[in-house]
C-alpha cells in the first residue's frame, strides 16, 4: 500500500477531504502530532472524527 501525505491548514485539508469523500475515494485523516494552536487542534480533531467513516 502507498500513502499520500497532504500538509496544510485545517481549511485546506477539509477541502481535500470533501473532494475525496464526494468521489468515493477511501482515505483516513490521522494525527500528525505537530505543534499547532489550540484552535487548529480542535479543527483537526473535528476532521478526524468527521471523516473516520471514510476508511470503512
N, C-alpha and C positions, 0 to 999 in steps of 0.2 A: 504494500500500500504506500502511496506517496501522499505528501501533505503540502498544502499551500499555506503560507503564513502571511496574513494581511495585518499591517500595522496602521493605526490611525486613531483618531478621536472616536469617542462613543458614537457620535453622529455619523461619521463615515462608515463605521462598522455596521451601524443599523441599516444604512443604505445597501451595503453589500449583502447582509443577512436577509433583508427583504427581497432583494433580487433573487438570491439563491432559493429561498422558500417559494417565491412565486413561480419559479421554473422547476419545481420539484427536484431540486438538487439536494442530496443529503449532506449535512455539514454539522459541525459541532463548534460552539463558541466556548473557549476554555480560558481559565485564568492565566494571566501572564506573570503575575507576582511582581509587576513593575511598581515604580514609585509614582503613584497617581494622587490627585487631590481627592478629598473625601467625596466631593460631588461626582467626580468621574468614577470613583469606585462604585458608588450606588448605581450609576448608569450602566457600567459594565456588568454588575450583578443582575440588573434588570434584563440585559441582553441574554445573559447566560440562562436565566430562568425562562425567558420568553421563547427562546429557540431550542430549549432542551428536547422538545418533542421532535425536532427535525432530524435527530440522529436515528430514530427508530424506523 
